[in-house]
Amino acid sequence: MSSRSGKGRKALVTGGGGFLGGAIIRKLLEEGYEVSSYSRGEYPDIVRAGARSVRGDITDRKRTLEAFRGFDVVFHVAAKVGYWGEREDFWKINVDGTRNVIEACRRNSIENLVFTSSPSVIFDGKDMEGVDESVPYPKKYDSFYSETKAEAERQVLAGSTEKLRTVSLRPHLVWGPEDRHLVPAILERARRGKMVRVGGGKNTADMVYVDNAADAHVLADRALVDNPDSRGKPFFITNDDPRNVWGFIDELLTLAGLEPVKRSVPTPLAFMGAALMEQYYGLFRKGREPPLSRFLVRELSTSHWYDISAAKKELGYEPKVSMEEGLKRLKKWIDSGMR
């Protein structure tokens, strides 16, 4: 694997205003890349860090074709996330938007496209313990997010050529300071007394600290140039340190001075309740997200950790920040008021 820096290399990050996108931008700047962010909003922190902010929307084909001029590599991070919503909204951003990104890369002779996918593209609702990238896509999905990310990933990988080299990364449960979704949602639910353990509490998962996920993206760009075996393939990205899901949640609550999860509900009962909530919200509270879905029940009650041997071998990836160090950094952020 080449040890060259990114000096003089021009990178564009879609969704650079997001949690992972911002971490990737910071890592690219450290490595000497000239970095631009392509996002719908204005993000002064990106500019202060030394990157250029380009305003636009990946669903706007014409604007995207124009904005992608002059780059060597695109990191496509932008996506509609979540476990609830209208299928067409997910499809428009995750599938049609990705199609626009691929076309813009081709039209502008961009060398590399690094796509941010998700392990949920192969999740079939059952335990996944130590599985690798050979696991096929399931025949059906419980969430529009997973379905549309899988279709986008297929497009990206099928589009890999000598002129446009592509790779798909599947970081699992990205967490760390400045996260505005996963950790805050857990803490807020616990503060409101709404946190309930689903299932027996013995399931394990392998997460990834945000800086490690960012490292993987930069390594993927280098691998696409130096290692032909990495091209047109997906790679799981984790901390390679599976933890008990509910034990980790309790650790997060302890960091915030909250009580561990004490109540629990059997998986079948939670699944039935989620199905009823989905029906109710679908009929009477359109536009609102139910507190529980069938997809979320399966996520919370099953094990999902992955063999990252391929990422280590083909990308040169090694998680540098341990779970323990990550928790120390997270506590500092929580103690600072999560600013």
C-alpha positions, 0 to 999 in steps of 0.5 A, a space after each residue: 500500500 502506498 504511503 504517499 500523502 494526498 498533497 495536491 490531490 483534489 477531493 470533493 465530499 458530498 454531505 460534508 456537513 454531516 457527522 461522518 462527512 465532517 470527520 472525513 474532511 478533517 482527515 483529508 485536510 490532515 493528509 494534505 488534500 485540497 478539499 471541498 464539501 458539496 452540501 445543501 446547507 452552509 457550514 462555517 466550520 468546514 470553511 474555518 477548517 480549511 475546506 471550500 464549501 460548495 452549495 448544491 443537492 445531489 438530486 439536482 442533476 444539472 447542478 451536480 454535473 457542474 459542481 463536480 468539475 476539477 476533482 480527482 476523487 469524490 467521497 459520496 457520503 450524503 444520504 437520507 438516513 433513518 428507519 421511517 419515511 416515504 419510500 420515494 423520499 429515500 429513493 430520490 436521494 439514495 438511488 437517484 442522487 447516487 446515479 447523478 453522482 456517478 454520472 457527474 464523476 464520469 462526465 468530469 473524468 474523476 478517477 476515484 469514487 468512494 461510496 459510504 454504504 452500510 452493513 444494513 444492505 445485507 441485513 436479513 433480520 437474523 443474527 450476523 456473527 463474523 460474516 464477510 462480504 460474500 453474504 448476498 443482498 436479501 430478497 426483501 428489506 424491512 426499511 427503505 433506507 437499507 433497500 435504497 442504500 443496497 441499490 445505490 451500492 449495486 450501482 456504484 460497484 457495477 460502475 467501476 471501470 479503468 476510468 472511474 474506479 469505485 469502492 463501497 465502504 460499510 461502516 457500522 454504527 459510527 459513533 463519537 463526539 459531535 454525533 447528532 443522531 445515535 448517541 444523543 437519541 440514546 441519551 434523550 430517550 433514557 432521560 425521558 424514561 423511554 429506554 427499554 431493553 429489547 430481547 434477552 440482552 445477550 446480542 453483540 455488535 461491532 461499532 466503529 469510532 468516527 475517526 477510524 471510519 474517516 481513516 478507512 475512507 482516505 485509505 480507500 482512495 489510495 487503495 483504488 490507485 495502488 491496489 486493483 484488487 480493491 476496485 468494485 468491491 464492498 468492505 465492512 469497516 468496524 473497530 474489530 471489537 464486538 461488544 454486548 449491545 446493551 452493555 455498551 448502551 449502559 456505558 454511554 448512559 453512565 458517561 452521561 450520569 444516567 441510570 443503566 437500562 432496567 426494563 426489558 420487553 421480549 422480542 416477539 412482544 416488541 415486534 408486535 408493538 412495533 407493527 401496530 405503531 407503524 400502522 397507526 403512524 402510517 394512517 394517522 400521523 404521517 410525517 412523524 416517526 414512530 418510537 419503534 419499528 420492526 426494523 429497529 426491533 430486529 436491530 436491537 435484538 440481534 447480533 451483527 458483527 463482521 469480519 473485516 479481514 478484507 479491509 485490512 488486506 486490501 485497504 490497509 485498514 487498522 482501527 487506530 482509536 480503541 473503544 476505550 479511548 473513544 469512550 474517553 473522548 466521548 465523555 469529554 464531549 458530553 461533559 462539555 455540554 455536547 457542543 
